[in-house]
Amino acid sequence: MTSKNIVIVGGNAGGGLMAGRLARMLPKDQVNITVLDKLGKVEFQPSFTYVALGNRTEEQVSKDFTPMARENVKPIKAEVTKVDAANRTVYTNNGQYKYDILVLSPGVQLNDSKFKGHEDTYHFWDMQSSLRLRSALSKFKKGKIVISVASPIYKCPPVPWEMSMLLHEYFTNKGIRNDVDITVAHPMGRQFEMFGPNIADPLGNWMSDMKINGHYKFMPAYADPVKHELVGQNNESIKYDLAIVSPIQTAPDFVTSNDDLKSKVGWADANYKNFRNSKYDDIYSIGDVISPTLGMGMAGAFTHFEADTVATFIADDVIGSYLTLPFNPVAMCAMEGGSYGWVAYCNFGKKLRDPNYAFNDCSVMGRGRIYKMLHSVYEKYYYATILRGRV
Ligand SMILES: Cc1cc2nc3c(=O)[nH]c(=O)nc-3n(C[C@H](O)[C@H](O)[C@H](O)COP(=O)(O)OP(=O)(O)OC[C@H]3O[C@@H](n4cnc5c(N)ncnc54)[C@H](O)[C@@H]3O)c2cc1C
């Protein structure tokens, strides 16, 4: 029997998990799995906030991806530049790869330079930027910190507020909280609005208790490095001493430049039932690169369940018969709230079926110091699953 070539683009949350799942589910003589990743790293991105606050080192959060290799799994450091879907070929800066089945999980492209004045701002959406922010925060003794976003679509929608609460704890523990003003300036109408009132209401109260300010319906157009102001698209401006602004985030260029891969909204094309491309059923896409297409936020929780589902569809393609697993549109999200943690539980099933549905299907499952440990527990599980292929 000739074996099938499965090529996976992206070896982190979605692609890395997928490679391990497929290696376990499929007979070794029936598949060759190639994982292409431009960084060649497995990174636990939720810990970028911890890197910025000094609680993690680069080595703890960003690990070489070669331990992912198995008898039939080959991780290769290569940046994908083009996909020729008609000829089933992926082009990279490190060779060309033919596939029978292609899985795209390349996440987002961070476009720092597209935000004017970005040199005067900081962020924590990648490792090097988190380290730069860490250096700035360690010297910050007094003044106003503004956290904002340069595009309404960005990885982990609740993270600006989560970071504001972590900064509250950071400066409280340093004994200078009264000298530091923390403001979240955001295009939404209020804190955690995307989760609905069951989350937004209690979180609003907790943030008021921490004296974290909110400046809403504000979308920055640029940063003025001379006046140290974020200037909004409505010309309103907010002064800062230190600005944390997420970079503009898009699908990677090899997706946006390819009509076969792109959806109507400019991200990767897929549906939430089987995650196949609508023109080429040998291409699956998962993770952040399809979230805007599906109308969902970008979260590792969805990526994980998408990988689980797609792995069963690929097993069905390869073996000829496999009991497939429907997508579970549920997220249990462990978040930091200052010195304690809390867990949000959301079911996005109705929202996926009807984009106009008035979403209110989240609740707070628990709040307390014990929930703060969940971040570290999940971090360990992440590396065990992706690098060592454990369940
Ligand atoms: C600060 C922060 C906090 C977060 N907190 C949470 C949280 O608490 N809970 C949660 O559920 N989610 C959280 N997330 C989101 C979560 O990390 C992402 O949703 C998840 O990593 C998406 O997985 P992915 O596989 O789609 O993309 P990624 O994990 O980003 O992986 C994409 C991979 O593709 C590679 N790649 C990109 N382009 C190319 C190319 N052209 N060629 C080859 N390789 C390429 C990259 O190097 C990368 O390794 C957070 C994210 C950030 C940044």
The ligand as a Gaussian input file, in Angstrom:
#p B3LYP/6-31G(d) Opt

LIG

0 1
 C       -0.667000      36.760000      24.872000
 C       -1.575000      35.640000      24.472000
 C       -2.381000      35.045000      25.437000
 C       -3.240000      33.992000      25.085000
 N       -4.017000      33.431000      26.058000
 C       -4.858000      32.425000      25.718000
 C       -5.676000      31.805000      26.719000
 O       -5.614000      32.124000      27.907000
 N       -6.536000      30.814000      26.326000
 C       -6.627000      30.417000      25.016000
 O       -7.429000      29.527000      24.714000
 N       -5.864000      30.997000      24.043000
 C       -4.983000      31.983000      24.375000
 N       -4.209000      32.556000      23.398000
 C       -4.421000      32.183000      21.994000
 C       -3.714000      30.901000      21.585000
 O       -2.340000      30.961000      21.905000
 C       -3.920000      30.745000      20.088000
 O       -5.305000      30.738000      19.829000
 C       -3.311000      29.460000      19.542000
 O       -1.910000      29.463000      19.729000
 C       -3.657000      29.317000      18.048000
 O       -3.040000      28.181000      17.522000
 P       -2.641000      28.123000      15.963000
 O       -2.072000      26.790000      15.747000
 O       -3.778000      28.605000      15.155000
 O       -1.509000      29.252000      15.817000
 P       -0.129000      29.385000      16.555000
 O       -0.142000      28.681000      17.867000
 O        0.199000      30.834000      16.541000
 O        0.886000      28.601000      15.624000
 C        1.135000      29.012000      14.314000
 C        2.491000      28.446000      13.895000
 O        2.604000      28.632000      12.482000
 C        3.900000      29.079000      12.175000
 N        3.815000      29.835000      10.913000
 C        3.198000      31.009000      10.673000
 N        3.311000      31.355000       9.390000
 C        4.035000      30.389000       8.807000
 C        4.513000      30.194000       7.491000
 N        4.303000      31.060000       6.490000
 N        5.248000      29.082000       7.227000
 C        5.513000      28.170000       8.206000
 N        5.098000      28.329000       9.480000
 C        4.354000      29.415000       9.762000
 C        4.326000      29.915000      13.361000
 O        5.735000      29.943000      13.492000
 C        3.653000      29.187000      14.529000
 O        4.535000      28.269000      15.144000
 C       -3.303000      33.571000      23.729000
 C       -2.476000      34.166000      22.762000
 C       -1.614000      35.187000      23.127000
 C       -0.725000      35.826000      22.082000

